[in-house]
Amino acid sequence: MQEQQKRFIYVIETATESRELLIEDNEILENADGEIDCPLDSVLSKYKLGLEDLFAMKVATVSLMEEACSARKLIRSISFENLRLNK
């Protein structure tokens, strides 16, 4: 049997569009509880973005997703609704 290929992505959603940032296998971490995580700031920097850019884009949510075939599983989501950027 062929092993199902899966990948991880961050999905950045604004009121008008959605953007996907591919996460490389070596960027995925598994914590002591077996939960999957990936530092958002490291993925953003790979795409030449920062937290300031997310606020400038008026991002609504950023979601860490696992994708296998055409099915997606939400791992965690961050709502930017009540977040503020302190400079």
One Martini backbone bead per residue (centre of mass of N, CA, C, O) as a GRO file, in nm:
protein
   87
    1MET     BB    1   0.097   0.035   0.019
    2GLN     BB    2   0.045   0.366  -0.002
    3GLU     BB    3   0.156   0.640   0.139
    4GLN     BB    4   0.029   0.914   0.276
    5GLN     BB    5   0.056   1.236   0.181
    6LYS     BB    6   0.176   1.503   0.387
    7ARG     BB    7   0.105   1.844   0.487
    8PHE     BB    8   0.197   2.174   0.589
    9ILE     BB    9   0.002   2.475   0.667
   10TYR     BB   10  -0.053   2.817   0.634
   11VAL     BB   11  -0.353   3.008   0.682
   12ILE     BB   12  -0.431   3.325   0.543
   13GLU     BB   13  -0.696   3.544   0.651
   14THR     BB   14  -0.911   3.762   0.501
   15ALA     BB   15  -1.186   3.927   0.385
   16THR     BB   16  -1.078   3.867   0.060
   17GLU     BB   17  -0.849   3.642   0.136
   18SER     BB   18  -0.624   3.359   0.067
   19ARG     BB   19  -0.320   3.220   0.213
   20GLU     BB   20  -0.041   3.000   0.147
   21LEU     BB   21   0.205   2.837   0.365
   22LEU     BB   22   0.461   2.640   0.332
   23ILE     BB   23   0.583   2.362   0.520
   24GLU     BB   24   0.854   2.221   0.617
   25ASP     BB   25   0.955   1.936   0.767
   26ASN     BB   26   1.191   2.085   0.946
   27GLU     BB   27   0.960   2.287   1.092
   28ILE     BB   28   0.847   2.057   1.249
   29LEU     BB   29   0.699   2.003   1.569
   30GLU     BB   30   0.712   1.790   1.867
   31ASN     BB   31   0.586   1.768   2.154
   32ALA     BB   32   0.552   1.597   2.453
   33ASP     BB   33   0.228   1.555   2.375
   34GLY     BB   34   0.226   1.520   2.042
   35GLU     BB   35   0.214   1.800   1.927
   36ILE     BB   36   0.183   2.005   1.663
   37ASP     BB   37   0.435   2.243   1.544
   38CYS     BB   38   0.500   2.594   1.424
   39PRO     BB   39   0.678   2.864   1.379
   40LEU     BB   40   0.555   3.145   1.243
   41ASP     BB   41   0.805   3.337   1.213
   42SER     BB   42   0.977   3.143   1.032
   43VAL     BB   43   0.779   3.128   0.795
   44LEU     BB   44   0.753   3.426   0.737
   45SER     BB   45   1.057   3.481   0.675
   46LYS     BB   46   1.069   3.296   0.424
   47TYR     BB   47   0.839   3.510   0.293
   48LYS     BB   48   0.911   3.804   0.379
   49LEU     BB   49   0.768   3.820   0.669
   50GLY     BB   50   0.567   3.969   0.933
   51LEU     BB   51   0.363   4.072   1.177
   52GLU     BB   52   0.318   4.352   1.054
   53ASP     BB   53   0.199   4.243   0.786
   54LEU     BB   54  -0.057   4.116   0.905
   55PHE     BB   55  -0.175   4.383   1.009
   56ALA     BB   56  -0.170   4.533   0.733
   57MET     BB   57  -0.366   4.301   0.601
   58LYS     BB   58  -0.596   4.232   0.796
   59VAL     BB   59  -0.599   3.978   0.961
   60ALA     BB   60  -0.809   3.729   1.094
   61THR     BB   61  -0.651   3.446   1.032
   62VAL     BB   62  -0.436   3.175   1.156
   63SER     BB   63  -0.372   2.844   1.018
   64LEU     BB   64  -0.296   2.521   1.113
   65MET     BB   65  -0.243   2.264   0.865
   66GLU     BB   66  -0.344   1.942   0.755
   67GLU     BB   67  -0.253   1.771   0.446
   68ALA     BB   68  -0.445   1.505   0.278
   69CYS     BB   69  -0.481   1.521  -0.014
   70SER     BB   70  -0.801   1.691   0.010
   71ALA     BB   71  -0.766   1.693   0.315
   72ARG     BB   72  -0.837   1.890   0.612
   73LYS     BB   73  -0.666   1.975   0.925
   74LEU     BB   74  -0.710   2.133   1.217
   75ILE     BB   75  -0.490   2.239   1.468
   76ARG     BB   76  -0.472   2.570   1.462
   77SER     BB   77  -0.600   2.900   1.565
   78ILE     BB   78  -0.563   3.257   1.498
   79SER     BB   79  -0.702   3.541   1.621
   80PHE     BB   80  -0.696   3.901   1.527
   81GLU     BB   81  -0.931   4.068   1.651
   82ASN     BB   82  -0.777   4.132   1.959
   83LEU     BB   83  -0.513   4.215   1.836
   84ARG     BB   84  -0.202   4.387   1.911
   85LEU     BB   85   0.061   4.599   1.809
   86ASN     BB   86   0.367   4.645   1.970
   87LYS     BB   87   0.637   4.901   1.940
   0.00000   0.00000   0.00000
